[in-house]
Amino acid sequence: MNEIIAFAEIAAKTFTTDVIHILKNEIGDQGTVAGLGNQVLIKISQTDFEFRLGNMLQQIYRVIDQHFPTRDEHLSIIIRDTDARYENVFKIWKSV
């Protein structure tokens, strides 16, 4: 039983790591992308957060659906401004 749990944790970390690499390439210089446990943390400027958040959310959904059309785990993404005043947390659900 412990082996199954360990395998699931490794698979989740691999999926999150793959997503981080793709989002780093996609977001580029507009922000930073890092792992926070099994979550993805994206930091962007306050101006981008206030004026581009909607476009960025669409971009993230599109990239995830394009590169990972079938997902075995849920993906939690946190977007914060660099001053940590604003935060948006959302999930991309696993495939049905």
MARKE-767565 format. One record per atom (N, C-alpha, C): residue in three letters; atom name; y, x, z negated. Coordinates in Angstrom, 1 decimal. Layout:
N
+------+------+--------+--------+--------+
: resn : name :      v :      u :      w :
+------+------+--------+--------+--------+
:  ALA :   CA :      Y :      X :      Z :
...
+------+------+--------+--------+--------+
***
This chain:
96
+------+------+--------+--------+--------+
: resn : name :      v :      u :      w :
+------+------+--------+--------+--------+
:  MET :    N :   -1.2 :    0.8 :    0.0 :
:  MET :   CA :    0.0 :    0.0 :    0.0 :
:  MET :    C :    1.3 :    0.9 :    0.0 :
:  ASN :    N :    1.2 :    1.9 :   -0.8 :
:  ASN :   CA :    2.4 :    2.8 :   -0.8 :
:  ASN :    C :    2.6 :    3.5 :    0.5 :
:  GLU :    N :    1.6 :    3.8 :    1.3 :
:  GLU :   CA :    1.7 :    4.4 :    2.6 :
:  GLU :    C :    2.4 :    3.4 :    3.6 :
:  ILE :    N :    2.1 :    2.1 :    3.5 :
:  ILE :   CA :    2.8 :    1.1 :    4.3 :
:  ILE :    C :    4.3 :    1.1 :    4.0 :
:  ILE :    N :    4.6 :    1.1 :    2.7 :
:  ILE :   CA :    6.0 :    1.0 :    2.3 :
:  ILE :    C :    6.7 :    2.3 :    2.8 :
:  ALA :    N :    6.1 :    3.4 :    2.6 :
:  ALA :   CA :    6.7 :    4.7 :    3.1 :
:  ALA :    C :    6.9 :    4.7 :    4.6 :
:  PHE :    N :    6.0 :    4.2 :    5.3 :
:  PHE :   CA :    6.1 :    4.1 :    6.8 :
:  PHE :    C :    7.3 :    3.2 :    7.2 :
:  ALA :    N :    7.4 :    2.1 :    6.5 :
:  ALA :   CA :    8.5 :    1.1 :    6.8 :
:  ALA :    C :    9.8 :    1.8 :    6.5 :
:  GLU :    N :    9.9 :    2.5 :    5.4 :
:  GLU :   CA :   11.2 :    3.2 :    5.0 :
:  GLU :    C :   11.5 :    4.2 :    6.1 :
:  ILE :    N :   10.6 :    5.0 :    6.6 :
:  ILE :   CA :   10.8 :    6.0 :    7.6 :
:  ILE :    C :   11.3 :    5.3 :    8.9 :
:  ALA :    N :   10.6 :    4.2 :    9.3 :
:  ALA :   CA :   11.0 :    3.5 :   10.5 :
:  ALA :    C :   12.4 :    3.0 :   10.4 :
:  ALA :    N :   12.8 :    2.5 :    9.2 :
:  ALA :   CA :   14.2 :    1.9 :    9.0 :
:  ALA :    C :   15.2 :    3.1 :    9.1 :
:  LYS :    N :   14.9 :    4.2 :    8.5 :
:  LYS :   CA :   15.8 :    5.4 :    8.6 :
:  LYS :    C :   16.0 :    5.9 :   10.0 :
:  THR :    N :   14.9 :    5.9 :   10.7 :
:  THR :   CA :   14.9 :    6.3 :   12.1 :
:  THR :    C :   15.8 :    5.4 :   12.9 :
:  PHE :    N :   15.6 :    4.1 :   12.8 :
:  PHE :   CA :   16.4 :    3.1 :   13.5 :
:  PHE :    C :   17.9 :    3.3 :   13.2 :
:  THR :    N :   18.2 :    3.4 :   11.9 :
:  THR :   CA :   19.6 :    3.5 :   11.5 :
:  THR :    C :   20.2 :    4.8 :   12.0 :
:  THR :    N :   19.4 :    5.9 :   12.0 :
:  THR :   CA :   19.8 :    7.2 :   12.5 :
:  THR :    C :   20.1 :    7.1 :   14.0 :
:  ASP :    N :   19.2 :    6.4 :   14.8 :
:  ASP :   CA :   19.4 :    6.2 :   16.2 :
:  ASP :    C :   20.7 :    5.4 :   16.5 :
:  VAL :    N :   20.9 :    4.4 :   15.7 :
:  VAL :   CA :   22.1 :    3.6 :   15.9 :
:  VAL :    C :   23.4 :    4.4 :   15.6 :
:  ILE :    N :   23.3 :    5.2 :   14.5 :
:  ILE :   CA :   24.5 :    6.0 :   14.2 :
:  ILE :    C :   24.8 :    7.0 :   15.4 :
:  HIS :    N :   23.8 :    7.6 :   16.0 :
:  HIS :   CA :   24.1 :    8.5 :   17.1 :
:  HIS :    C :   24.7 :    7.8 :   18.3 :
:  ILE :    N :   24.2 :    6.6 :   18.6 :
:  ILE :   CA :   24.7 :    5.9 :   19.7 :
:  ILE :    C :   26.2 :    5.4 :   19.4 :
:  LEU :    N :   26.4 :    4.9 :   18.2 :
:  LEU :   CA :   27.7 :    4.5 :   17.9 :
:  LEU :    C :   28.8 :    5.6 :   17.8 :
:  LYS :    N :   28.3 :    6.8 :   17.4 :
:  LYS :   CA :   29.2 :    7.9 :   17.4 :
:  LYS :    C :   29.7 :    8.2 :   18.8 :
:  ASN :    N :   28.8 :    8.2 :   19.8 :
:  ASN :   CA :   29.1 :    8.4 :   21.2 :
:  ASN :    C :   30.0 :    7.3 :   21.7 :
:  GLU :    N :   29.7 :    6.1 :   21.3 :
:  GLU :   CA :   30.5 :    4.9 :   21.8 :
:  GLU :    C :   31.9 :    4.9 :   21.2 :
:  ILE :    N :   32.0 :    5.1 :   20.0 :
:  ILE :   CA :   33.3 :    5.0 :   19.3 :
:  ILE :    C :   34.2 :    6.2 :   19.5 :
:  GLY :    N :   33.6 :    7.4 :   19.6 :
:  GLY :   CA :   34.3 :    8.6 :   20.0 :
:  GLY :    C :   35.3 :    9.0 :   18.9 :
:  ASP :    N :   36.5 :    9.2 :   19.4 :
:  ASP :   CA :   37.6 :    9.7 :   18.5 :
:  ASP :    C :   38.3 :    8.6 :   17.8 :
:  GLN :    N :   37.9 :    7.3 :   18.0 :
:  GLN :   CA :   38.6 :    6.2 :   17.4 :
:  GLN :    C :   38.2 :    6.0 :   15.9 :
:  GLY :    N :   37.2 :    6.7 :   15.5 :
:  GLY :   CA :   36.7 :    6.6 :   14.1 :
:  GLY :    C :   35.6 :    7.5 :   13.8 :
:  THR :    N :   35.1 :    7.4 :   12.6 :
:  THR :   CA :   33.9 :    8.2 :   12.2 :
:  THR :    C :   32.8 :    7.2 :   11.9 :
:  VAL :    N :   31.6 :    7.7 :   12.1 :
:  VAL :   CA :   30.4 :    6.9 :   11.9 :
:  VAL :    C :   29.4 :    7.7 :   11.1 :
:  ALA :    N :   28.9 :    7.1 :   10.0 :
:  ALA :   CA :   28.0 :    7.8 :    9.1 :
:  ALA :    C :   27.0 :    6.8 :    8.5 :
:  GLY :    N :   25.9 :    7.4 :    7.9 :
:  GLY :   CA :   24.9 :    6.6 :    7.3 :
:  GLY :    C :   25.3 :    6.4 :    5.8 :
:  LEU :    N :   25.0 :    5.3 :    5.2 :
:  LEU :   CA :   25.3 :    5.0 :    3.8 :
:  LEU :    C :   24.0 :    4.3 :    3.3 :
:  GLY :    N :   23.0 :    5.1 :    2.9 :
:  GLY :   CA :   21.7 :    4.5 :    2.6 :
:  GLY :    C :   21.1 :    4.0 :    3.9 :
:  ASN :    N :   20.7 :    2.8 :    4.0 :
:  ASN :   CA :   20.2 :    2.3 :    5.3 :
:  ASN :    C :   21.2 :    1.4 :    6.0 :
:  GLN :    N :   22.5 :    1.6 :    5.7 :
:  GLN :   CA :   23.6 :    1.0 :    6.3 :
:  GLN :    C :   24.4 :    1.9 :    7.2 :
:  VAL :    N :   25.1 :    1.4 :    8.1 :
:  VAL :   CA :   26.0 :    2.2 :    9.0 :
:  VAL :    C :   27.4 :    2.0 :    8.5 :
:  LEU :    N :   28.1 :    3.0 :    8.3 :
:  LEU :   CA :   29.5 :    3.0 :    7.8 :
:  LEU :    C :   30.4 :    3.5 :    8.9 :
:  ILE :    N :   31.4 :    2.7 :    9.3 :
:  ILE :   CA :   32.3 :    3.1 :   10.4 :
:  ILE :    C :   33.7 :    3.1 :    9.7 :
:  LYS :    N :   34.4 :    4.2 :    9.8 :
:  LYS :   CA :   35.8 :    4.2 :    9.3 :
:  LYS :    C :   36.8 :    4.4 :   10.5 :
:  ILE :    N :   37.8 :    3.5 :   10.5 :
:  ILE :   CA :   38.8 :    3.5 :   11.6 :
:  ILE :    C :   40.2 :    3.4 :   10.9 :
:  SER :    N :   41.2 :    3.7 :   11.7 :
:  SER :   CA :   42.5 :    3.6 :   11.2 :
:  SER :    C :   42.9 :    2.2 :   10.8 :
:  GLN :    N :   43.9 :    2.1 :   10.0 :
:  GLN :   CA :   44.3 :    0.7 :    9.6 :
:  GLN :    C :   44.9 :   -0.1 :   10.8 :
:  THR :    N :   45.6 :    0.6 :   11.7 :
:  THR :   CA :   46.1 :    0.0 :   12.9 :
:  THR :    C :   44.9 :   -0.6 :   13.7 :
:  ASP :    N :   43.9 :    0.3 :   13.9 :
:  ASP :   CA :   42.8 :   -0.2 :   14.7 :
:  ASP :    C :   42.1 :   -1.4 :   14.0 :
:  PHE :    N :   42.0 :   -1.3 :   12.7 :
:  PHE :   CA :   41.3 :   -2.4 :   11.9 :
:  PHE :    C :   42.1 :   -3.7 :   12.1 :
:  GLU :    N :   43.4 :   -3.6 :   12.1 :
:  GLU :   CA :   44.2 :   -4.8 :   12.1 :
:  GLU :    C :   44.3 :   -5.4 :   13.6 :
:  PHE :    N :   44.3 :   -4.5 :   14.6 :
:  PHE :   CA :   44.5 :   -5.0 :   15.9 :
:  PHE :    C :   43.3 :   -4.9 :   16.9 :
:  ARG :    N :   42.3 :   -4.1 :   16.5 :
:  ARG :   CA :   41.2 :   -3.9 :   17.4 :
:  ARG :    C :   39.8 :   -4.3 :   16.9 :
:  LEU :    N :   39.8 :   -4.9 :   15.7 :
:  LEU :   CA :   38.5 :   -5.2 :   15.0 :
:  LEU :    C :   37.6 :   -6.1 :   15.8 :
:  GLY :    N :   38.2 :   -7.1 :   16.4 :
:  GLY :   CA :   37.4 :   -8.1 :   17.2 :
:  GLY :    C :   36.8 :   -7.4 :   18.4 :
:  ASN :    N :   37.6 :   -6.6 :   19.1 :
:  ASN :   CA :   37.0 :   -5.9 :   20.3 :
:  ASN :    C :   35.9 :   -4.9 :   19.8 :
:  MET :    N :   36.1 :   -4.2 :   18.7 :
:  MET :   CA :   35.2 :   -3.3 :   18.2 :
:  MET :    C :   33.9 :   -4.0 :   17.8 :
:  LEU :    N :   33.9 :   -5.1 :   17.2 :
:  LEU :   CA :   32.7 :   -5.9 :   16.9 :
:  LEU :    C :   31.9 :   -6.3 :   18.1 :
:  GLN :    N :   32.6 :   -6.7 :   19.1 :
:  GLN :   CA :   32.0 :   -7.1 :   20.4 :
:  GLN :    C :   31.3 :   -5.8 :   21.0 :
:  GLN :    N :   32.0 :   -4.7 :   21.0 :
:  GLN :   CA :   31.5 :   -3.4 :   21.5 :
:  GLN :    C :   30.2 :   -3.0 :   20.8 :
:  ILE :    N :   30.2 :   -3.1 :   19.4 :
:  ILE :   CA :   29.1 :   -2.8 :   18.6 :
:  ILE :    C :   27.9 :   -3.7 :   19.0 :
:  TYR :    N :   28.1 :   -5.0 :   19.0 :
:  TYR :   CA :   27.0 :   -5.9 :   19.3 :
:  TYR :    C :   26.4 :   -5.6 :   20.7 :
:  ARG :    N :   27.3 :   -5.4 :   21.7 :
:  ARG :   CA :   26.9 :   -5.1 :   23.0 :
:  ARG :    C :   26.0 :   -3.8 :   23.1 :
:  VAL :    N :   26.5 :   -2.8 :   22.4 :
:  VAL :   CA :   25.7 :   -1.5 :   22.5 :
:  VAL :    C :   24.4 :   -1.6 :   21.8 :
:  ILE :    N :   24.4 :   -2.3 :   20.6 :
:  ILE :   CA :   23.1 :   -2.5 :   19.9 :
:  ILE :    C :   22.1 :   -3.3 :   20.7 :
:  ASP :    N :   22.6 :   -4.4 :   21.3 :
:  ASP :   CA :   21.7 :   -5.2 :   22.2 :
:  ASP :    C :   21.2 :   -4.5 :   23.4 :
:  GLN :    N :   22.1 :   -3.6 :   24.0 :
:  GLN :   CA :   21.7 :   -2.9 :   25.2 :
:  GLN :    C :   20.7 :   -1.8 :   24.9 :
:  HIS :    N :   20.9 :   -1.1 :   23.8 :
:  HIS :   CA :   20.0 :    0.0 :   23.5 :
:  HIS :    C :   18.7 :   -0.4 :   22.6 :
:  PHE :    N :   18.9 :   -1.5 :   21.9 :
:  PHE :   CA :   17.8 :   -1.9 :   21.0 :
:  PHE :    C :   17.6 :   -3.4 :   21.2 :
:  PRO :    N :   17.1 :   -3.9 :   22.4 :
:  PRO :   CA :   16.9 :   -5.3 :   22.6 :
:  PRO :    C :   15.9 :   -5.9 :   21.7 :
:  THR :    N :   14.9 :   -5.2 :   21.2 :
:  THR :   CA :   13.9 :   -5.7 :   20.3 :
:  THR :    C :   14.1 :   -4.8 :   19.0 :
:  ARG :    N :   14.4 :   -5.5 :   17.9 :
:  ARG :   CA :   14.6 :   -4.8 :   16.6 :
:  ARG :    C :   13.6 :   -5.3 :   15.6 :
:  ASP :    N :   13.0 :   -4.4 :   14.8 :
:  ASP :   CA :   12.1 :   -4.8 :   13.8 :
:  ASP :    C :   12.8 :   -4.9 :   12.4 :
:  GLU :    N :   14.0 :   -4.4 :   12.3 :
:  GLU :   CA :   14.7 :   -4.5 :   11.0 :
:  GLU :    C :   16.1 :   -5.1 :   11.2 :
:  HIS :    N :   16.7 :   -5.6 :   10.2 :
:  HIS :   CA :   18.1 :   -6.1 :   10.2 :
:  HIS :    C :   18.9 :   -4.8 :   10.1 :
:  LEU :    N :   20.1 :   -4.9 :   10.6 :
:  LEU :   CA :   21.0 :   -3.7 :   10.6 :
:  LEU :    C :   22.3 :   -4.2 :    9.9 :
:  SER :    N :   22.7 :   -3.5 :    8.9 :
:  SER :   CA :   23.9 :   -3.8 :    8.1 :
:  SER :    C :   25.0 :   -2.8 :    8.5 :
:  ILE :    N :   26.2 :   -3.3 :    8.9 :
:  ILE :   CA :   27.2 :   -2.4 :    9.4 :
:  ILE :    C :   28.5 :   -2.7 :    8.6 :
:  ILE :    N :   29.1 :   -1.6 :    8.1 :
:  ILE :   CA :   30.3 :   -1.7 :    7.3 :
:  ILE :    C :   31.4 :   -1.1 :    8.1 :
:  ILE :    N :   32.5 :   -1.8 :    8.3 :
:  ILE :   CA :   33.7 :   -1.2 :    9.0 :
:  ILE :    C :   34.8 :   -1.2 :    7.9 :
:  ARG :    N :   35.4 :    0.0 :    7.7 :
:  ARG :   CA :   36.5 :    0.1 :    6.7 :
:  ARG :    C :   37.7 :    0.9 :    7.4 :
:  ASP :    N :   38.9 :    0.6 :    6.9 :
:  ASP :   CA :   40.0 :    1.4 :    7.4 :
:  ASP :    C :   39.9 :    2.7 :    6.5 :
:  THR :    N :   40.6 :    3.7 :    7.0 :
:  THR :   CA :   40.5 :    5.0 :    6.4 :
:  THR :    C :   41.1 :    5.1 :    5.0 :
:  ASP :    N :   42.0 :    4.1 :    4.6 :
:  ASP :   CA :   42.5 :    4.0 :    3.3 :
:  ASP :    C :   41.7 :    3.2 :    2.4 :
:  ALA :    N :   40.6 :    2.6 :    2.9 :
:  ALA :   CA :   39.7 :    1.7 :    2.1 :
:  ALA :    C :   40.4 :    0.5 :    1.5 :
:  ARG :    N :   41.4 :    0.0 :    2.3 :
:  ARG :   CA :   42.1 :   -1.2 :    1.8 :
:  ARG :    C :   41.4 :   -2.4 :    2.4 :
:  TYR :    N :   40.9 :   -2.3 :    3.7 :
:  TYR :   CA :   40.2 :   -3.4 :    4.4 :
:  TYR :    C :   38.8 :   -3.1 :    4.7 :
:  GLU :    N :   37.9 :   -4.1 :    4.7 :
:  GLU :   CA :   36.5 :   -3.9 :    4.9 :
:  GLU :    C :   35.9 :   -5.1 :    5.6 :
:  ASN :    N :   35.1 :   -4.9 :    6.5 :
:  ASN :   CA :   34.3 :   -5.9 :    7.2 :
:  ASN :    C :   32.9 :   -5.5 :    7.2 :
:  VAL :    N :   32.0 :   -6.4 :    6.6 :
:  VAL :   CA :   30.6 :   -6.1 :    6.5 :
:  VAL :    C :   29.9 :   -7.2 :    7.3 :
:  PHE :    N :   28.9 :   -6.8 :    8.2 :
:  PHE :   CA :   28.2 :   -7.8 :    8.9 :
:  PHE :    C :   26.8 :   -7.3 :    9.2 :
:  LYS :    N :   25.9 :   -8.2 :    9.6 :
:  LYS :   CA :   24.5 :   -7.8 :    9.9 :
:  LYS :    C :   24.2 :   -8.2 :   11.3 :
:  ILE :    N :   23.4 :   -7.4 :   11.9 :
:  ILE :   CA :   22.8 :   -7.7 :   13.2 :
:  ILE :    C :   21.3 :   -7.9 :   12.9 :
:  TRP :    N :   20.9 :   -9.1 :   13.1 :
:  TRP :   CA :   19.5 :   -9.5 :   12.7 :
:  TRP :    C :   18.5 :   -8.9 :   13.6 :
:  LYS :    N :   17.3 :   -8.8 :   13.1 :
:  LYS :   CA :   16.2 :   -8.3 :   13.9 :
:  LYS :    C :   15.8 :   -9.3 :   14.9 :
:  SER :    N :   15.1 :   -8.9 :   15.9 :
:  SER :   CA :   14.7 :   -9.8 :   17.0 :
:  SER :    C :   13.7 :  -10.8 :   16.5 :
:  VAL :    N :   13.7 :  -11.9 :   17.2 :
:  VAL :   CA :   12.8 :  -13.0 :   16.8 :
:  VAL :    C :   11.5 :  -12.8 :   17.6 :
+------+------+--------+--------+--------+
***
